[in-house]
Amino acid sequence: MKPVTVDILRAHLMAASLTAMGAEALILLVLLVLPVSEETFSSTPFRLLALALIVSGVIVIRRLAHAAFEQAVQRRYVTTHLALSRPVSVTTRCPRRGLVILHLRLTGRPFVLASH
C-alpha cells in the first residue's frame, strides 16, 4: 500500500475513533440517567445505530476540517498550488492548524509547516 493511502486511512480511523469515544461518553451519560437493560447494547438495531453514528461523525469531521481549510485559504494562512504534487504550505500562525492538517491528511495532499 502506498504511504499516502496509509495516511488517508489512518486519518479516517482517527476521526472514527474520536466519534466512537464521543458516542461512548454519551452512552455512559444515558446509562446514569435512564434505566436501560444490557440486552439493548447487544441488539442489532443498537449496533446499526452505533455504526451510523460513527459514519456520520466522520462525515461531520470531514466537513469541519474542509471548512477550516477553506477559511485558512481565504485568510492566507494556507498557500495552495495548482499542481497537486507540490506540498501545501500551512503557517504556524493558523488558528485552526489542527483541522487544516487533518483535512490535508484526509485528502492525501502533502503539506509543510511554514513559520511565516
N, C-alpha and C positions, 0 to 999 in steps of 0.2 A: 504494500500500500504506500502511496506517495505521502511524504511528510505533511503536505498541505491538507490532504484528505484526513489524516490522523488529527491534525489540529482542528479542523472543522468539526469532526465527530466529538473530539474532546470538549470543545466549546458547547456543543449541543447537549452533551451529557452533563456538563456543569450546570447549564440552565435547567435541565430536567431534575437534577438532584436538588437544586435550590427550591424549585417548585414543590418537590416531594417533601422537603423539610418544612416548608410553609404549610402544606396540607396536613402533615403530621401534627404540627403545633395546633392547627385549627381543630383537628380531631380530638386532641387532648383536652382542649377547652370545652368541646361539646360533651366529652365524657364527664367532665366535672359538673356540668350544668344539667344535662339531660340523662335520664336513665335509659341507657342503650345496652342491649344484650351483646354478648361476644359473637353470637352467630351472625349478627348484622355485618361484621367486618370480614367474614369469610364467605359471604354470599357473592354470587356472580354480578348482580346489579351494583354492589358496592365496588367491586374490582373494576368494572367498566366505568363507573363514575370516577374512580381514582385515576384511571388511565386517561380519561377525557380531561380531567383537571390538569394532569401533568402536561399533556399535549397542548392544551390551551394556555397553560403557563409559559411554555416555551415560545409559543406564538406571541404572547404579550411581551415577553422579554426581548424577543427579536424586534418587535415594533418599537419598543422603548429605546433599544440600542440604535436602531436606524434613525429615529427622531433625534437622538443625541448627536449622531454623526452628521446629519443634515444641518442641525443647528451649529455645530462646530465648523462646518464648511462655510456657512453664511457669516459667522463671526471671525473667520480666518484663523482659527486655531488649528485647522487641518488644511494641508496643501495636497490636492489630488493631481494626478497626471492622467492625460488621455490614454497613455499606454498602461494597460493594467499590469504589465510585468514590472513596472517601476514602483518602488515602495511609496506608500502614502506617508507623509510627514505629519506627525502629531506633536504639537508643542507641549512642553511640560506645564505650561500655564493653563491648559484647557481645564475648565471646572468639572467637566463630565468625562474626563480622560478614560476612566474605567469602562464606561458604557461605550465610548467610541472605540476603544481597543477590542471590546467584546464584539461589537459589530464587525470590525475588520477580521477578527478570528472566525466569526460565524460565516462570513462570506469568503474566507480564504484569501483575502488580499494581504500582501506583505506590507509592513509598516516599520517606521523608525521613529524614535522619540527625539525631538529636536529641542534644544534649550533656548531657542529664540522666540 
